Amino acid sequence: MKFLKKIFKNSRSSEDGIFFDEIQKVIGFKPGALIYYQKAFTHRSTNRMDLKGNPMNYERLEFLGDAMLSSVIAAYLYNEAPAGDEGYLTKMRSKIVSREHLNELGRDLNLIRFVESKVPMSHFGENIHGNIFEALVGAIFLDKGYEYCQQFIQRSVIIPYVDIAKLEGKVISYKSLLIEWCQKEKKSFNYDVFEDNGIDGQKYFGVKLSIDTKVIAKARATSKKKAEEKASQRAYFVFQEKINSKQ
């Protein structure tokens, strides 16, 4: 935490501070208004306010960055997949900007090292990585405009991570895929969720997934959402051949 305070302290006093240099390495060009980038890595737990009394943290920048990512990725897919219809383009964009993928991007850039917070880093969930990546994109847009934002996304997201052929076969939600298939095939489905405290005292959630009243898969995880997704993945592999034939 001392290192983080040093970064912010130096960045406010001079443009050649540690924060300036480190951010320049990440984004690939010289930042202009450092305040946007400082805000992009400020957690709400700091309770900071700007001169007008508005909260100063990354949450609003996260909203803006999400919109910019969607815009740039949509334009890229429109040009690179001319035969794709609206539904195809929407699915492909969802795969690229999925929470899982954004978390991976944030981790790869090690953005967590810049975060200033009064909450211990160990208390953050996985989504913090994707959240601050989106906030960084929002900061770039406010600082440099759309063109620089597009260049950053092209260099940091599209070139190293986007392979359209591979993405076509990637499943981002087994639960959504399974429900869609059940609805098309007029099959009934039910997720029976129950708490399971386990032998270690840790709170888990167990799930039994039934299709046409028959239990197809079981799973347990630390949240209902994760347990349902895990059960859906197991059920998907049971019906994989039938589901894929309908794609």
Residue pairs with C-beta under 8 A, 6 or more apart in sequence:
3 113
4 113
4 114
4 115
4 116
5 116
6 18
7 17
7 18
7 19
7 22
7 114
8 19
8 38
8 116
9 17
10 17
10 18
10 19
10 20
11 17
11 18
11 19
11 20
11 34
11 38
12 34
12 38
14 20
15 34
19 34
19 37
19 38
19 114
20 30
20 31
20 34
22 114
23 31
23 34
23 37
23 114
24 30
24 31
26 109
26 111
26 136
27 136
27 140
27 152
28 151
28 152
28 155
29 144
29 148
29 151
31 37
31 143
31 144
32 143
32 144
33 142
33 143
36 61
36 138
36 139
36 140
36 142
36 143
37 136
37 139
37 143
39 56
39 57
39 58
39 61
39 135
39 139
40 58
40 61
40 132
40 135
40 136
40 138
40 139
41 58
41 111
41 114
41 115
41 116
41 132
41 135
41 136
42 48
42 56
42 57
42 58
42 115
42 116
42 117
43 57
43 58
43 115
43 116
43 117
43 118
43 119
44 55
44 57
44 59
45 117
45 118
45 119
46 56
46 57
46 116
46 117
46 118
47 118
48 55
48 56
48 57
49 55
49 56
50 56
58 131
58 132
58 135
59 135
60 138
61 134
61 135
61 136
61 138
61 139
61 142
62 131
62 132
62 134
62 135
62 138
63 134
63 138
64 137
64 138
64 141
64 142
65 133
65 134
65 135
65 136
65 137
65 138
65 139
65 141
66 97
66 134
66 138
68 137
68 138
68 141
68 146
68 149
68 153
69 97
69 102
69 134
69 137
69 153
69 157
70 93
70 97
72 149
72 150
72 153
72 154
73 93
73 96
73 97
73 153
73 157
73 158
74 89
74 93
76 154
76 158
76 162
77 84
77 89
77 92
77 93
77 96
77 164
78 89
80 164
81 88
81 89
81 92
81 164
84 92
92 164
92 167
92 168
94 172
95 101
95 167
95 170
95 172
96 157
96 161
96 162
96 167
98 172
99 127
99 130
100 172
101 130
101 161
102 129
102 130
102 133
102 134
103 126
103 127
103 129
103 130
104 129
104 161
105 129
105 130
105 133
105 156
105 157
105 161
106 112
106 128
106 129
106 130
106 131
106 132
106 133
107 129
109 133
109 156
111 129
111 132
111 133
111 136
112 121
112 124
112 128
112 129
112 132
114 132
115 121
115 128
115 132
117 124
137 149
137 152
137 153
140 148
140 149
140 152
141 148
141 149
171 177
171 236
173 229
173 232
174 229
174 232
174 233
174 235
174 236
175 228
175 229
175 232
177 232
177 236
177 243
178 189
178 232
178 235
178 236
178 239
178 243
179 189
181 187
181 239
181 242
181 243
181 246
182 188
182 189
182 211
184 246
185 246
187 211
187 212
188 211
188 212
188 213
189 209
189 210
189 211
189 212
190 209
190 210
191 207
191 208
191 209
191 228
191 231
192 207
192 208
192 209
192 210
193 205
193 206
193 207
193 224
193 227
193 228
194 205
194 206
194 207
195 203
195 204
195 205
195 206
196 204
196 205
196 206
196 220
197 203
197 204
198 204
198 220
202 222
203 222
204 220
204 221
204 222
204 227
205 220
205 221
205 222
205 223
205 224
205 226
205 227
206 218
206 219
206 220
206 227
207 218
207 219
207 220
207 224
207 227
207 228
207 230
207 231
208 215
208 217
208 218
208 231
209 215
209 216
209 217
209 218
209 219
209 228
209 231
209 232
209 234
209 235
210 216
211 235
216 234
216 235
216 238
216 239
217 231
217 232
217 234
217 235
217 238
218 231
218 234
219 227
219 228
219 230
219 231
219 234
220 227
220 230
221 227
221 229
221 230
236 243
